[in-house]
Amino acid sequence: MERPAPIFTRSTELQNRLHTMVPGGAHTYARGDDQYPEGMAPIIERGLGARVWDADGNEFVEYGMGLRAVTLGHCYEPVVDAVRDVLTRGVSFTRPSTLEVAAAEDLLEVIPGADMVKFAKNGSDATTAALRLARAATGRELVAVADQPFFSVDDWFIGTTGMSAGIPEGVRSATVRFTFNDLDSLRALFAAHPGRIAAVFMEAATGMVAPEPGFLAAVRDLCTAEGTVLVFDEMITGFRWAAGGAQAVHGVVPDLSTWGKAMGNGFPVAALAGRRDLMELGGLATDDARVFLLSTTNGPETVGLTAFRAVARAYRTGDPVAAMRRAGERLAAGANAAIEAEGLEEYLRVAGHPNCLVFLTRGPDGLPSQEFRTLFLAELLRGGVLGQSFVVSAAHTDADVDQTVQAVADALPTYRKAIEHGSTAGLLEGRPVAPALRTHAAPRRR
């Protein structure tokens, strides 16, 4: 049965209203309508499992799953039930709650080598607290950051991106970059800045790039030799690669690690975890000058911690990681088979870690193309699939994957026509999408 074309009348109206009140029209740049084809940016009403419904009543299989924050599926009952129960017992108190004890024990149980934890509400607070600790512990200022997409909204990292307006040069220059999987590039930074690097920040793995054999261990040894704090950002890999993150998979223990996203299955909770001697610099068991580590009104509120505990329980009693892997492998195999059958594998590909897939869109010249990405996104939306990626959850069923593979197959004739014509002209309505972190609003200025 042919699927009726989705309409976005109500969503477009709501999006326009958002732009009059919210800079960028969304509270997260990656959620902005400039990341979607013009006039085809759904405003979501509700979600269940791996599906969402928008303000116009359109139903979509969703990928990305809340910017990778949902691994168990929307409205996962054990999490929702636990949160519903705790709401009857209060949310925020003047003193620590019993949940803070239980949640800390749950998290430290799954993180290799971590002795202490502080909870927060977003990942940026946790990563910036890790940097503050490292600077206090080492008496150094510089931070070496891997060439990976994102670590924090705070000045020390955003100053290195295309959206650095308003950040002093002195702050920007304190962050230096090295290449992941290139130990020599990190060694070169230490040689260029002897005794000045407080911390090395990296994701131990990404959706597209796994660490080469021995790389993480070599970085660990180098940081130890240099007296530098090693920090693993587990925002994406935590509870997606494994409950214990990429460090559990690859067997290398950092000094500090930062967590968020999937640990709450969409509920807001984040954490900084690490070695006792470092973490206690923000505590009371130290004679050193105290670090203002993390001190938030809402960091330990009971809803987020309850959601986390329910997520941790789901990972102890089941295997969401394996379920995601199965769905991702099935999706990649089906989509790529359809693409290869059309002879388009040079221009379109589903790639990456099965639990964190992306689609690669290239133009006639074989180079990454925002225009062709936009064309593909539009065709997926027409096929009932919403997502800037193919990041799965454990809730993605065979039926969800089958619909997605069919949507990919249905998009291929249009994609082929654009490749053959050398352009998306006449096939793509409106302007192409643009990188979320860019210097100017163009090419999607309103």
Helices and strands as residue ranges (DSSP letters): H 9-21, G 23-25, G 29-31, G 33-35, E 44-48, E 51-54, E 59-62, H 65-68, H 77-86, G 87-89, H 98-110, E 116-120, H 123-138, E 142-146, H 155-158, H 169-172, E 175-178, H 183-192, E 197-202, H 215-226, E 229-233, H 245-250, E 256-259, G 261-264, E 270-274, H 276-279, G 280-282, H 302-317, H 320-341, E 348-351, E 358-361, H 370-382, E 385-386, H 398-421
